[in-house]
């Protein structure tokens, strides 16, 4: 089994102060946890301050998005170098909210993935089908297109640095979680595709699940052999809930 990765995506929530409160609580609650990689993705404006609060803990920081450009006249954008400088080691790329509200394409996600790797960040690449794609039986086709697109031109050796987050869009923020079997089936398909694309190196690539992950469903999700962790939205804003998710007990 791969070392699980539990990531909290705070989205556009928290100020520096409320984020700091949350991190301090988390640090306390997570003291005894070992053998799990823990990542939180706060808003850009809080990252640097929080980097000091997590410095002597197991919690690592991620950006929620980044530009594929290195620097220059791109008003409102944030580069890989800036994220690294502020204290991030990871970056979430291609979240469905970016794809939907900000029209990010598979090719944008690919450019960001390559730029993140070039810049020394570990991308957490989000994929997942919308409800209409699920209902028309196109889940695997959609997810495979997104994975193939995101990883175009990736050096084979770099695949070890990535994480794929399978987040069915219909499960995000809706309280409707994919069943463990449904998620497992997609994770297996992603793993097989990665193997076809990159060969044996992919055995170390974590495929994590996101979409209404809560303390009461994490154990059954983590009991699936191909679910290597979770990307948590709403529940990551409550210290006790996120700590319970991180300290899952596979059923
Ligand atoms: P929820 O856990 O709130 O459904 O959000 C999932 C998500 O989008 C994480 O990136």
Boltz pocket constraint, residues with backbone or C-beta under 6 A from the ligand:
constraints:
  - pocket:
      binder: B
      contacts: [[A, 9], [A, 95], [A, 167], [A, 171], [A, 172], [A, 173], [A, 174], [A, 175], [A, 210], [A, 211], [A, 212], [A, 213], [A, 231], [A, 232], [A, 233], [A, 234], [A, 235]]
      max_distance: 6.0
